Amino acid sequence: MPDSNPAELLTVPEVAKELKYTEATVRTWIKQGKLRAIRPTGREYRVRRSDLGAMFRTIEPETTSVITPLVETSGVAQFTPQ
């Protein structure tokens, strides 16, 4: 995201273009409460640039399972999830 005014209001299409997601995805995030937005005209959503940044600061990375080899006991290596 380029440096700009954190209070700047962005439209759903502007958010989608900037993040390279669809407008439908952005609207879903808003409806799910994942992305804070306002409706100044009662119809269209607007997202503060600062709220857009806050959304990504609160996302936690997904945990992944790591597979590590065990000691070979009978000529065949055994693997177990860690």
N, C-alpha and C positions, 0 to 999 in steps of 0.2 A: 504494500500500500504506500503510495507516495505521501510525503509529509504535507499535511494541510491542517486546516482548522478542525480540531476534534469535535466541535459543536456543529460542523457541517452536516446538513441533512441530505441523505442519499435516497433515491428511489429504489424500488425493488430491482428494476432492470439494471441500474447502475451498480448495485451490490453484486448482482449475478455476474455481470461483465467483469467486474474487478476481481472477483474470486474464482471466475471460470466455472461457475455452477449454473444450473438452470434457474429461471425465475420461480418455477414450481418448488424447487428445493429450498430457496430462500423463504418463500411463503410458508412452507412446512415448518422450517426452523422457527419462524415468528409464531405460528399457531401453537407449536409445542413449547414455547417459552424459552427456547434455546438462544434466540436472538431477540433482543429487546427492540421494539419499534413503537412509533406513535402514528396516530391518524389525524393529522391537523385539519384535514377537510372532511373527515368522517368517512372517506371512501378509500383513498390510497394510503398505503403504508409509507412511512419515512423512517430511515434508520440513521441514528447519529453515528458518525465515523468512530467516535470513542466507544460506542456500544459494540460496533463491529470488531474492534481490536480486543475488547473485553471478552467477547465470545471465544476467541481463539486462545486467550490466556487461561481460560478455565477448562479447556478440553484436555483430558488426561490421555496419554498414549495407551493403546490397547496392549494388554499383556499377551505374550506369545509363549507357546510351549517350546522348550528346547529339548532336543533328543541328544543324549550323550551315550557313547558306547560304554559297555561294561567290560570287564576283563573276560577274555576268551577262556571258556572253561572246558569245552568239549570239541574244540575245533570249529565251533560256530560262535560268532560274536553275538551277544544278546544286547538289545537296545531297550531302554526304558525311558519314558518321558520324565523330565525333571520337574 
